[in-house]
Amino acid sequence: MLNDIHLIGNLGSKPELTTSSKGVTIVNFSMAVNEKVKGEDRSQWFRCVAFGKQAEYIHRTCIRGTRVYIEGPHRSETYNDKERWIVTVNKIICISGKKDY
């Protein structure tokens, strides 16, 4: 089965870097994907997580507002009675980076 999502959007938060008890680097951030529906702008929000060298790259390169392309598997979960999407980032391309802001 294929469970891959491809998104282009903007980081809605500064990437938060942590290290697991086993020494794995983890970064978490939110991402907004915008679309027009019947002439109105609408944003779909995703929680994103990356590990290892990819996490370090994202933390070093991206800030809130950075435009990125990401791909990876996704899943949904319920949080505070709301459904949200979680994407595990396997690939990221920064379309705009820190130096653009």
C-alpha positions as CSV (number, residue, x, y, z in Angstrom):
1,M,0.0,0.0,0.0
2,L,1.1,3.6,-0.6
3,N,0.5,6.2,2.0
4,D,2.5,9.2,0.8
5,I,1.4,12.8,0.8
6,H,3.1,15.7,-1.2
7,L,2.5,19.2,0.1
8,I,3.7,22.8,-0.6
9,G,3.0,25.3,2.1
10,N,4.4,27.6,4.8
11,L,5.7,26.7,8.3
12,G,3.2,28.0,10.9
13,S,5.6,27.6,13.8
14,K,9.3,27.7,14.5
15,P,10.7,24.1,14.3
16,E,11.1,22.6,17.8
17,L,14.2,20.4,18.1
18,T,14.3,17.7,20.8
19,T,16.4,14.6,21.4
20,S,14.8,11.3,22.3
21,S,16.1,9.2,25.3
22,K,17.9,7.0,22.7
23,G,19.7,10.1,21.3
24,V,17.6,10.5,18.1
25,T,17.2,14.1,17.0
26,I,13.5,15.0,16.4
27,V,11.9,18.2,15.0
28,N,8.2,19.1,15.1
29,F,6.5,22.0,13.3
30,S,3.2,23.0,11.9
31,M,2.6,23.7,8.2
32,A,-0.3,25.5,6.5
33,V,-1.4,24.6,2.9
34,N,-3.5,27.3,1.4
35,E,-6.2,26.9,-1.3
36,K,-9.0,28.8,-2.8
37,V,-12.5,27.4,-2.5
38,K,-15.3,29.2,-4.2
39,G,-13.2,32.4,-4.2
40,E,-12.3,32.2,-0.5
41,D,-8.9,31.5,0.9
42,R,-8.8,28.4,3.2
43,S,-5.9,26.8,5.1
44,Q,-5.4,23.2,5.9
45,W,-3.0,22.6,8.8
46,F,-0.6,19.7,9.3
47,R,1.7,18.7,12.1
48,C,5.0,17.5,10.8
49,V,7.8,15.5,12.4
50,A,11.3,14.6,11.1
51,F,14.2,12.6,12.5
52,G,18.0,12.5,12.5
53,K,19.9,14.6,10.0
54,Q,16.7,15.7,8.3
55,A,15.5,17.1,11.6
56,E,18.8,19.0,12.1
57,Y,18.6,20.4,8.5
58,I,15.0,21.6,9.1
59,H,15.9,23.2,12.4
60,R,19.0,25.0,10.9
61,T,17.3,26.1,7.6
62,C,13.6,26.8,8.3
63,I,11.8,29.4,10.4
64,R,8.1,30.4,10.7
65,G,6.8,31.4,7.3
66,T,9.4,29.4,5.3
67,R,7.8,27.9,2.2
68,V,8.6,24.2,1.8
69,Y,7.8,21.2,-0.2
70,I,7.5,18.0,1.9
71,E,6.6,14.4,1.2
72,G,6.1,11.4,3.5
73,P,3.5,9.1,5.0
74,H,0.6,10.7,6.9
75,R,-1.9,9.6,9.5
76,S,-4.8,11.2,11.4
77,E,-5.3,11.5,15.1
78,T,-7.8,13.1,17.4
79,Y,-6.5,15.9,19.7
80,N,-8.7,18.0,21.9
81,D,-11.8,16.6,20.1
82,K,-10.4,17.7,16.7
83,E,-9.0,15.6,14.0
84,R,-5.5,16.6,12.8
85,W,-3.0,15.2,10.3
86,I,0.5,14.2,11.2
87,V,3.1,13.9,8.4
88,T,6.4,12.1,8.9
89,V,8.8,14.1,6.7
90,N,10.9,11.8,4.4
91,K,11.8,14.6,2.0
92,I,11.9,18.4,2.3
93,I,12.9,21.2,-0.1
94,C,13.0,24.7,1.3
95,I,11.6,27.0,-1.4
96,S,12.5,30.0,0.8
97,G,14.8,30.0,3.7
98,K,16.1,32.1,6.6
99,K,18.0,34.4,4.4
100,D,14.8,35.4,2.6
101,Y,13.3,36.9,5.8
